[in-house]
Amino acid sequence: MDCIFCKIVEGTIPSKKVFENDSIVAFYDIQPSAAQHVLIIPKKHIATMNDVATEDLPLIGEIHQTAQQIAKDLGIAESGYRLINNCGPDSGQVVFHIHYHLLGGEKLGALVGTRD
């Protein structure tokens, strides 16, 4: 398999890790879109959100809990952060290994087509 994130998981491509356990790795994005930009990935290769199976749901929950902890560790939990998963080419997904972008550390702009 020629997946860059699988290679990061196996250690053949280096990354600046902020978290790792038996099922998840989190590391800084090499092309950050915010002052803090961390990618959170499962070690298991799952191509897109559409490929998440019922047995993967606990892993997705663990990723979200990990995002909460990383935001606290980075000091951005209180000021706010964004957690994004892109699914498919039209969303902007480039690496087809499910991943979440944790963005924060500054005032983030509005997303197109969303309002609060």
DSSP file (Angstrom, degrees, kcal/mol; ACC not computed):
  #  RESIDUE AA STRUCTURE BP1 BP2  ACC     N-H-->O    O-->H-N    N-H-->O    O-->H-N    TCO  KAPPA ALPHA  PHI   PSI    X-CA   Y-CA   Z-CA
    1    1 A M              0   0    0      0, 0.0     2,-0.5     0, 0.0     0, 0.0   0.000 360.0 360.0 360.0 136.7    0.0    0.0    0.0
    2    2 A D        +     0   0    0      4,-0.0     2,-0.6     5,-0.0     0, 0.0  -0.443 360.0 142.0-107.2  58.1    1.3    3.4   -0.9
    3    3 A C     >  -     0   0    0     -2,-0.5     4,-1.9     1,-0.1     5,-0.2  -0.886  43.4-152.9-104.7 121.2   -0.3    5.4    1.8
    4    4 A I  H  > S+     0   0    0     -2,-0.6     4,-1.6     1,-0.2    -1,-0.1   0.859  97.7  51.1 -60.9 -36.5    1.7    8.3    3.3
    5    5 A F  H  > S+     0   0    0      2,-0.2     4,-2.5     1,-0.2    -1,-0.2   0.870 107.0  52.9 -72.2 -34.6   -0.2    8.0    6.7
    6    6 A C  H  > S+     0   0    0      1,-0.2     4,-2.3     2,-0.2    -1,-0.2   0.884 108.5  51.8 -62.8 -36.9    0.4    4.3    6.9
    7    7 A K  H  X>S+     0   0    0     -4,-1.9     5,-1.7     2,-0.2     6,-1.4   0.855 108.6  50.0 -68.5 -34.4    4.1    5.0    6.4
    8    8 A I  H ><5S+     0   0    0     -4,-1.6     3,-0.5     4,-0.2    -2,-0.2   0.919 110.1  51.4 -66.0 -43.4    4.0    7.6    9.2
    9    9 A V  H 3<5S+     0   0    0     -4,-2.5    -2,-0.2     1,-0.2    -1,-0.2   0.917 112.8  44.4 -58.4 -44.7    2.3    4.9   11.4
   10   10 A E  H 3<5S-     0   0    0     -4,-2.3    -1,-0.2    -5,-0.1    -2,-0.2   0.590 114.9-118.0 -80.5  -9.0    5.0    2.4   10.6
   11   11 A G  T <<5S+     0   0    0     -4,-0.8    -3,-0.2    -3,-0.5    -4,-0.1   0.539  82.4 117.2  89.5   7.2    7.8    5.0   11.1
   12   12 A T  S   <S+     0   0    0     -5,-1.7    -4,-0.2    -6,-0.2    -5,-0.1   0.699  78.5  46.5 -81.8 -17.7    9.2    5.0    7.6
   13   13 A I  S    S-     0   0    0     -6,-1.4    -2,-0.2    -9,-0.1    -1,-0.2  -0.994  94.0-127.8-119.0 126.1    8.2    8.6    7.2
   14   14 A P        +     0   0    0      0, 0.0     2,-0.3     0, 0.0    -6,-0.1  -0.314  30.0 176.1 -72.6 155.3    9.1   10.9   10.1
   15   15 A S        -     0   0    0     -7,-0.1     2,-1.2    -4,-0.1    14,-0.1  -0.977  39.5-111.6-150.3 159.7    6.6   13.2   11.8
   16   16 A K        -     0   0    0     12,-0.4    12,-2.2    -2,-0.3     2,-0.1  -0.769  46.2-155.8 -94.9  91.4    6.5   15.5   14.8
   17   17 A K  E     +A   27   0A   0     -2,-1.2    10,-0.3    10,-0.2     3,-0.1  -0.388  29.4 176.8 -75.2 142.3    4.2   13.5   17.0
   18   18 A V  E    S+     0   0A   0      8,-2.8     2,-0.3     1,-0.4     9,-0.2   0.487  75.5  11.3-112.9 -13.4    2.1   15.1   19.7
   19   19 A F  E     +A   26   0A   0      7,-1.6     7,-2.8     2,-0.0    -1,-0.4  -0.965  59.4 169.8-162.4 143.9    0.3   11.8   20.7
   20   20 A E  E     +A   25   0A   0     -2,-0.3     2,-0.2     5,-0.2     5,-0.2  -0.920   8.0 152.2-157.6 136.8    0.5    8.1   20.1
   21   21 A N        -     0   0    0      3,-2.3    -2,-0.0    -2,-0.3     0, 0.0  -0.690  64.3 -68.4-139.0-161.7   -1.1    5.0   21.6
   22   22 A D  S    S+     0   0    0     -2,-0.2     3,-0.1     1,-0.2     0, 0.0   0.739 129.9  21.7 -67.4 -22.0   -1.9    1.5   20.3
   23   23 A S  S    S+     0   0    0      1,-0.2    20,-2.8    20,-0.1    21,-0.5   0.555 118.1  50.0-123.8 -10.7   -4.6    2.7   17.9
   24   24 A I  E     - B   0  42A   0     18,-0.3    -3,-2.3    19,-0.1     2,-0.4  -0.969  47.9-169.5-137.5 145.9   -4.0    6.5   17.2
   25   25 A V  E     -AB  20  41A   0     16,-2.5    16,-3.0    -2,-0.3     2,-0.4  -0.997   7.5-170.9-129.7 138.5   -1.2    8.8   16.1
   26   26 A A  E     +AB  19  40A   0     -7,-2.8    -8,-2.8    -2,-0.4    -7,-1.6  -0.995  14.7 161.5-129.0 137.3   -1.4   12.6   16.1
   27   27 A F  E     -AB  17  39A   0     12,-2.3    12,-3.5    -2,-0.4   -10,-0.2  -0.975  42.7 -85.1-151.8 159.2    1.2   14.8   14.6
   28   28 A Y  E     - B   0  38A   0    -12,-2.2   -12,-0.4    -2,-0.3    10,-0.3  -0.455  45.6-115.2 -69.8 138.0    1.7   18.4   13.3
   29   29 A D        -     0   0    0      8,-2.6     8,-0.1    -2,-0.2    -1,-0.1  -0.515  14.1-140.5 -69.8 137.4    0.7   19.1    9.8
   30   30 A I  S    S+     0   0    0      1,-0.3    -1,-0.1    -2,-0.2    -2,-0.0   0.652 101.6  41.6 -77.6 -13.3    3.6   20.0    7.5
   31   31 A Q  S    S-     0   0    0      6,-0.1    -1,-0.3     0, 0.0    -2,-0.0  -0.643  91.6-159.5-127.4  74.3    1.5   22.7    5.8
   32   32 A P        -     0   0    0      0, 0.0     3,-0.1     0, 0.0     5,-0.1  -0.208  20.3-167.3 -64.1 142.7   -0.4   24.2    8.7
   33   33 A S  S    S+     0   0    0      3,-0.1     2,-0.3     1,-0.0    70,-0.1   0.319  76.7  24.6-104.9   2.8   -3.6   26.2    8.2
   34   34 A A  S    S-     0   0    0      1,-0.1     3,-0.1    74,-0.1    71,-0.1  -0.949  95.0 -91.0-155.7 169.6   -3.6   27.6   11.7
   35   35 A A  S    S+     0   0    0     -2,-0.3     2,-0.5     1,-0.2    70,-0.2   0.878 123.9  31.8 -56.1 -38.8   -1.2   28.5   14.5
   36   36 A Q  E    S+ C   0 104A   0     68,-2.5    68,-2.0    70,-0.1     2,-0.4  -0.988  74.4 165.1-118.6 121.9   -1.9   25.0   15.8
   37   37 A H  E     + C   0 103A   0     -2,-0.5    -8,-2.6    66,-0.2     2,-0.4  -0.866   5.9 170.9-142.3 103.5   -2.6   22.3   13.2
   38   38 A V  E     -BC  28 102A   0     64,-2.3    64,-3.2    -2,-0.4     2,-0.5  -0.911  23.3-143.9-115.7 139.0   -2.5   18.7   14.2
   39   39 A L  E     -BC  27 101A   0    -12,-3.5   -12,-2.3    -2,-0.4     2,-0.5  -0.882  12.6-161.6 -99.8 133.5   -3.6   15.7   12.2
   40   40 A I  E     +BC  26 100A   0     60,-2.4    60,-2.2    -2,-0.5   -14,-0.2  -0.972  17.5 171.1-118.5 122.0   -5.1   12.8   14.2
   41   41 A I  E     -B   25   0A   0    -16,-3.0   -16,-2.5    -2,-0.5     2,-0.2  -0.943  32.8-120.2-131.5 149.4   -5.2    9.4   12.4
   42   42 A P  E     -B   24   0A   0      0, 0.0   -18,-0.3     0, 0.0     4,-0.2  -0.613  21.6-132.2 -78.8 150.7   -6.1    5.9   13.3
   43   43 A K  S    S+     0   0    0    -20,-2.8     2,-0.3    -2,-0.2   -19,-0.1   0.813  90.7  84.1 -70.1 -28.7   -3.3    3.3   12.9
   44   44 A K  S    S-     0   0    0    -21,-0.5     2,-0.7     1,-0.1   -21,-0.0  -0.574  92.8-116.8 -72.4 133.6   -5.8    1.1   11.1
   45   45 A H        +     0   0    0     -2,-0.3     2,-0.4    52,-0.1    -2,-0.1  -0.641  44.2 163.2 -76.6 115.8   -6.1    2.1    7.4
   46   46 A I        -     0   0    0     -2,-0.7    52,-4.3    -4,-0.2     6,-0.1  -0.990  27.7-150.7-129.6 121.4   -9.6    3.3    6.7
   47   47 A A        -     0   0    0     -2,-0.4     2,-0.3    50,-0.3    -1,-0.1   0.938  66.3 -11.8 -64.9 -51.9   -9.8    5.2    3.4
   48   48 A T  S >  S-     0   0    0     48,-0.1     3,-1.7    49,-0.1     4,-0.3  -0.881  71.7 -95.1-142.8 171.0  -12.7    7.7    4.1
   49   49 A M  G >  S+     0   0    0     -2,-0.3     3,-1.5     1,-0.3    38,-0.1   0.832 122.3  63.5 -57.8 -32.1  -15.5    8.3    6.6
   50   50 A N  G 3  S+     0   0    0      1,-0.3    -1,-0.3    -3,-0.0    37,-0.0   0.699  98.7  55.4 -65.6 -18.4  -17.8    6.4    4.2
   51   51 A D  G <  S+     0   0    0     -3,-1.7     2,-0.4     2,-0.1    -1,-0.3   0.413  75.9 119.2 -95.7   0.4  -15.6    3.3    4.9
   52   52 A V    <   -     0   0    0     -3,-1.5     2,-0.2    -4,-0.3    -6,-0.0  -0.550  52.1-155.7 -69.2 123.1  -16.0    3.4    8.7
   53   53 A A    >>  -     0   0    0     -2,-0.4     3,-1.9     1,-0.1     4,-0.6  -0.523  30.5-100.7 -96.1 166.2  -17.7    0.1    9.7
   54   54 A T  G >4 S+     0   0    0      1,-0.3     3,-1.3     2,-0.2    -1,-0.1   0.880 124.1  55.7 -53.1 -40.9  -19.8   -0.5   12.8
   55   55 A E  G 34 S+     0   0    0      1,-0.2    -1,-0.3     2,-0.1     4,-0.3   0.664 102.4  58.4 -69.4 -13.4  -16.8   -2.2   14.5
   56   56 A D  G X> S+     0   0    0     -3,-1.9     4,-1.9     1,-0.2     3,-0.6   0.570  79.1  91.4 -88.0 -10.7  -14.8    1.0   13.9
   57   57 A L  H <X S+     0   0    0     -3,-1.3     4,-2.3    -4,-0.6     5,-0.2   0.863  82.2  53.4 -59.4 -39.8  -17.1    3.3   15.9
   58   58 A P  H 3> S+     0   0    0      0, 0.0     4,-2.2     0, 0.0    -1,-0.3   0.893 108.4  52.4 -60.3 -35.5  -15.3    2.9   19.2
   59   59 A L  H <> S+     0   0    0     -3,-0.6     4,-2.2    -4,-0.3    -2,-0.2   0.902 107.6  50.7 -64.4 -41.8  -12.1    4.0   17.4
   60   60 A I  H  X S+     0   0    0     -4,-1.9     4,-1.9     2,-0.2    -1,-0.2   0.908 110.4  50.1 -63.5 -41.3  -13.8    7.1   16.0
   61   61 A G  H  X S+     0   0    0     -4,-2.3     4,-2.2     1,-0.2    -2,-0.2   0.905 109.2  51.6 -61.2 -41.4  -15.0    7.9   19.6
   62   62 A E  H  X S+     0   0    0     -4,-2.2     4,-2.5     1,-0.2    -2,-0.2   0.876 106.4  54.4 -64.1 -37.6  -11.5    7.4   20.8
   63   63 A I  H  X S+     0   0    0     -4,-2.2     4,-2.3     2,-0.2    -1,-0.2   0.921 108.6  48.9 -61.4 -43.0  -10.2    9.8   18.1
   64   64 A H  H  X S+     0   0    0     -4,-1.9     4,-1.9     2,-0.2    -2,-0.2   0.898 111.2  48.9 -65.5 -40.1  -12.6   12.5   19.3
   65   65 A Q  H  X S+     0   0    0     -4,-2.2     4,-2.1     1,-0.2    -1,-0.2   0.890 110.5  51.9 -64.2 -38.5  -11.6   12.0   23.0
   66   66 A T  H  X S+     0   0    0     -4,-2.5     4,-2.9     2,-0.2    -2,-0.2   0.893 106.1  54.1 -63.6 -40.3   -8.0   12.3   21.8
   67   67 A A  H  X S+     0   0    0     -4,-2.3     4,-2.5     1,-0.2    -1,-0.2   0.915 107.3  51.2 -60.5 -42.7   -8.8   15.5   20.1
   68   68 A Q  H  X S+     0   0    0     -4,-1.9     4,-2.0     1,-0.2    -1,-0.2   0.931 112.6  45.9 -58.5 -45.8  -10.2   16.9   23.3
   69   69 A Q  H  X S+     0   0    0     -4,-2.1     4,-2.9     2,-0.2    -2,-0.2   0.904 111.8  50.3 -67.5 -41.5   -7.1   15.9   25.2
   70   70 A I  H  X S+     0   0    0     -4,-2.9     4,-2.4     2,-0.2    -1,-0.2   0.919 108.9  52.6 -63.1 -42.1   -4.7   17.3   22.6
   71   71 A A  H  <>S+     0   0    0     -4,-2.5     5,-2.6    -5,-0.2     6,-1.1   0.908 111.8  46.5 -59.6 -41.7   -6.6   20.6   22.6
   72   72 A K  H ><5S+     0   0    0     -4,-2.0     3,-1.2     4,-0.2    -2,-0.2   0.941 112.2  50.2 -63.3 -47.0   -6.2   20.8   26.4
   73   73 A D  H 3<5S+     0   0    0     -4,-2.9    -2,-0.2     1,-0.3    -1,-0.2   0.839 111.5  48.5 -61.7 -33.8   -2.5   19.9   26.1
   74   74 A L  T 3<5S-     0   0    0     -4,-2.4    -1,-0.3    -5,-0.2    -2,-0.2   0.525 113.8-118.7 -83.9  -5.8   -2.0   22.6   23.5
   75   75 A G  T < 5S+     0   0    0     -3,-1.2     4,-0.2    -4,-0.5    -3,-0.2   0.754  87.7 104.8  77.2  24.7   -3.8   25.2   25.6
   76   76 A I     >< +     0   0    0     -5,-2.6     4,-2.0    -6,-0.2    -4,-0.2   0.392  44.6  94.2-116.7   1.9   -6.6   25.8   23.0
   77   77 A A  T  4 S+     0   0    0     -6,-1.1     4,-0.2     1,-0.2    -5,-0.1   0.908  91.2  41.6 -62.8 -42.1   -9.5   24.0   24.5
   78   78 A E  T  4 S+     0   0    0      1,-0.2    -1,-0.2    -7,-0.2    -2,-0.1   0.886 116.9  45.5 -75.1 -39.4  -10.9   27.0   26.3
   79   79 A S  T  4 S-     0   0    0     -4,-0.2    -1,-0.2     1,-0.2    -2,-0.2   0.772 119.6-104.6 -77.5 -24.6  -10.4   29.5   23.5
   80   80 A G     <  -     0   0    0     -4,-2.0    25,-0.6    -9,-0.1     2,-0.3  -0.134  35.2-157.4 116.3 150.7  -11.8   27.1   20.9
   81   81 A Y  E     -D  104   0A   0     -4,-0.2     2,-0.4    23,-0.2    23,-0.2  -0.950  16.6-122.9-152.3 167.4  -10.7   24.9   18.1
   82   82 A R  E     -D  103   0A   0     21,-2.9    21,-2.8    -2,-0.3     2,-0.5  -0.956  12.8-161.2-119.8 137.0  -12.0   23.2   15.0
   83   83 A L  E     -D  102   0A   0     -2,-0.4     2,-0.4    19,-0.2    19,-0.2  -0.977  19.8-177.8-119.2 117.0  -12.1   19.5   14.3
   84   84 A I  E     -D  101   0A   0     17,-2.4    17,-3.0    -2,-0.5     2,-0.4  -0.935  18.7-174.8-124.2 136.2  -12.5   18.7   10.6
   85   85 A N        -     0   0    0     -2,-0.4     2,-0.4    15,-0.2    15,-0.1  -0.991  14.3-155.5-124.1 122.3  -12.8   15.5    8.6
   86   86 A N        -     0   0    0     13,-0.5     2,-0.5    -2,-0.4    13,-0.3  -0.820   6.9-162.2 -95.4 136.0  -12.9   15.7    4.9
   87   87 A C        -     0   0    0     -2,-0.4     4,-0.2   -39,-0.1     3,-0.1  -0.924  51.8 -13.0-125.6 106.7  -14.6   12.8    3.1
   88   88 A G  S >>>S-     0   0    0     -2,-0.5     5,-1.8     1,-0.1     3,-1.0  -0.030  89.1 -66.6  92.8 164.8  -13.9   12.4   -0.7
   89   89 A P  G >45S+     0   0    0      0, 0.0     3,-1.1     0, 0.0    -1,-0.1   0.849 126.2  57.2 -60.2 -39.6  -12.4   14.4   -3.4
   90   90 A D  G 345S+     0   0    0      1,-0.3    -2,-0.1     2,-0.1    -4,-0.0   0.753 104.5  54.2 -66.7 -21.6  -15.0   17.2   -3.5
   91   91 A S  G <45S-     0   0    0     -3,-1.0    -1,-0.3    -4,-0.2    -3,-0.1   0.643 124.1-102.4 -83.0 -15.3  -14.4   17.9    0.2
   92   92 A G  T <<5 +     0   0    0     -3,-1.1     2,-0.3    -4,-0.6    -2,-0.1   0.472  64.8 158.4 103.9   5.1  -10.7   18.4   -0.4
   93   93 A Q      < +     0   0    0     -5,-1.8    -1,-0.3     1,-0.2     3,-0.1  -0.484   5.7 164.8 -64.7 125.7   -9.6   15.0    0.9
   94   94 A V        +     0   0    0     -2,-0.3     2,-0.6     1,-0.2    -1,-0.2   0.737  61.9  55.7-110.7 -41.2   -6.1   14.4   -0.6
   95   95 A V  S    S-     0   0    0      2,-0.1     2,-1.6     1,-0.1    -1,-0.2  -0.871  76.3-145.9 -98.0 120.6   -4.8   11.5    1.5
   96   96 A F  S    S+     0   0    0     -2,-0.6     2,-0.3    -3,-0.1   -48,-0.1  -0.455  70.5  96.4 -92.2  65.9   -7.2    8.6    1.5
   97   97 A H  S    S-     0   0    0     -2,-1.6   -50,-0.3   -52,-0.1   -49,-0.1  -0.901  90.5-102.4-144.7 115.4   -6.6    7.4    5.1
   98   98 A I        +     0   0    0    -52,-4.3     2,-0.3    -2,-0.3   -52,-0.1  -0.066  55.9 162.3 -48.1 135.1   -9.2    8.9    7.4
   99   99 A H        -     0   0    0    -13,-0.3   -13,-0.5   -58,-0.2     2,-0.4  -0.991  30.9-138.9-154.4 155.3   -7.8   11.8    9.4
  100  100 A Y  E     -C   40   0A   0    -60,-2.2   -60,-2.4    -2,-0.3     2,-0.6  -0.946  13.2-141.3-118.6 138.0   -9.0   14.7   11.4
  101  101 A H  E     -CD  39  84A   0    -17,-3.0   -17,-2.4    -2,-0.4     2,-0.7  -0.889  11.0-161.2 -97.0 122.5   -7.6   18.2   11.3
  102  102 A L  E     -CD  38  83A   0    -64,-3.2   -64,-2.3    -2,-0.6     2,-0.4  -0.931  18.7-179.3-103.4 112.3   -7.4   19.9   14.8
  103  103 A L  E     +CD  37  82A   0    -21,-2.8   -21,-2.9    -2,-0.7     2,-0.3  -0.916  20.3 100.4-118.6 137.5   -7.0   23.6   14.2
  104  104 A G  E     +CD  36  81A   0    -68,-2.0   -68,-2.5    -2,-0.4   -69,-0.2  -0.963  16.1 112.3 179.8-161.7   -6.7   26.4   16.7
  105  105 A G  S    S+     0   0    0    -25,-0.6     2,-0.3    -2,-0.3   -24,-0.1   0.493  91.9  42.0  85.6   4.0   -4.5   28.8   18.5
  106  106 A E  S    S-     0   0    0    -26,-0.2     2,-0.5   -70,-0.1    -1,-0.2  -0.963 104.0 -70.7-165.0 168.0   -5.9   31.8   16.7
  107  107 A K        -     0   0    0     -2,-0.3     2,-0.3    -3,-0.1    -3,-0.1  -0.592  54.3-146.7 -70.1 120.9   -9.3   33.3   15.7
  108  108 A L        -     0   0    0     -2,-0.5     3,-0.1     1,-0.1   -74,-0.1  -0.686  12.0-116.8 -93.2 144.5  -10.4   31.0   12.8
  109  109 A G        -     0   0    0     -2,-0.3    -1,-0.1     1,-0.1     2,-0.1  -0.255  40.2 -85.6 -72.3 164.1  -12.4   32.4    9.9
  110  110 A A        -     0   0    0      1,-0.1     2,-0.3    -2,-0.0    -1,-0.1  -0.365  41.7-117.2 -67.3 148.1  -16.0   31.3    9.1
  111  111 A L    >   -     0   0    0     -3,-0.1     3,-1.6     1,-0.1     2,-0.1  -0.667  38.0 -98.2 -82.8 144.3  -16.4   28.2    7.0
  112  112 A V  T 3  S+     0   0    0     -2,-0.3     3,-0.1     1,-0.3    -1,-0.1  -0.418 106.9  13.1 -63.2 132.1  -18.2   28.7    3.7
  113  113 A G  T 3  S+     0   0    0      1,-0.2     2,-0.4    -2,-0.1    -1,-0.3   0.571 106.6 103.3  80.5   9.7  -21.9   27.9    3.9
  114  114 A T    <   +     0   0    0     -3,-1.6     2,-0.3     2,-0.0    -1,-0.2  -0.923  41.6 178.2-123.4 150.7  -22.1   27.7    7.7
  115  115 A R              0   0    0     -2,-0.4    -3,-0.0    -3,-0.1     0, 0.0  -0.987 360.0 360.0-144.5 156.5  -23.4   30.0   10.3
  116  116 A D              0   0    0     -2,-0.3    -1,-0.1     0, 0.0    -2,-0.0   0.337 360.0 360.0-115.5 360.0  -23.7   30.0   14.1
